[in-house]
Amino acid sequence: MNAVSKTPLTGSIDLVEPVIEVADLVKAYGDNVVLKGIDLKIAKSEIVSVLGASGGGKSTFIRCLNLLETPKSGRLGLLGKTVFDDGFVSGVDLAGMRAKVGMVFQRFNLFPHITAAENVVLAQQLSLGTPEDAAIANALRLLDRVGLSHRALAFPPDMSGGEQQRVAIARALALKPEILLFDEPTSSLDPESTLEVLKVMEELAEDGMTMVIVTHEVEFARNISDYVIFMSEGRIVEQGSPEWMDDPEDPRARRFLSSDK
């Protein structure tokens, strides 16, 4: 992968209003505390990758960012508005917020009984109330953008994993998000399909989309990110511009990155 040329923003985040602001975020399932006080600020057009071994809290963290999981305590601000504060969701339109803070899941979550184009059309009609003609035109445009105009009438079970994931990205883009969250978008894909999906994500980065990416693709994270965090046991234990990955201080991060080589 070629590095995406971007201007890092996290180091000067206090000079701009963050589009994501997390302060002392805690998530627990009963007595099991999964997130143990997460602090993070992300600026518009910034790409943040989240690395870590399984069970470290990565997916739970990213699902908290659009309240698919409700934190126990702390504060979450999105697009200039506080949406969660010290145990309470703050009068937010969840459907509207999730359109602006889109999510691309590990397992695609497409409807198998309708075509790729219909999956993208339906998302617009249900979430935005888009008229059918406009939704169809937008779906075809977005499928072309992710390289799938020739598969618009295909059903998900007849598509490769990489094609299904690109349809899922087109569906998320159809809601005109300001932020995209990716939860291990390539973990179930073969190498060729992985490259297809990563290419689309690189193009989104070049277009200035704000993205938070939970990924096991270490080199991709290094090349695309403005900021990389490493999570272990529910905490951020290493963070900064991708240069820290060359010589991590935390032994858990060092072992993780060494095992990837």
Secondary structure as UniProt FT lines:
FT   HELIX           10..15
FT   STRAND          20..29
FT   TURN            30..31
FT   STRAND          32..42
FT   TURN            44..45
FT   STRAND          47..51
FT   TURN            54..55
FT   HELIX           58..64
FT   TURN            65..67
FT   STRAND          73..78
FT   TURN            79..80
FT   STRAND          81..85
FT   TURN            86..87
FT   STRAND          88..89
FT   HELIX           94..100
FT   STRAND          101..104
FT   TURN            106..107
FT   TURN            112..113
FT   HELIX           116..128
FT   HELIX           132..145
FT   TURN            146..147
FT   HELIX           149..151
FT   TURN            152..153
FT   HELIX           156..158
FT   HELIX           161..174
FT   STRAND          179..183
FT   TURN            185..188
FT   HELIX           191..206
FT   TURN            207..208
FT   STRAND          210..214
FT   HELIX           218..224
FT   STRAND          227..232
FT   TURN            233..234
FT   STRAND          235..240
FT   HELIX           242..246
FT   HELIX           251..259
//
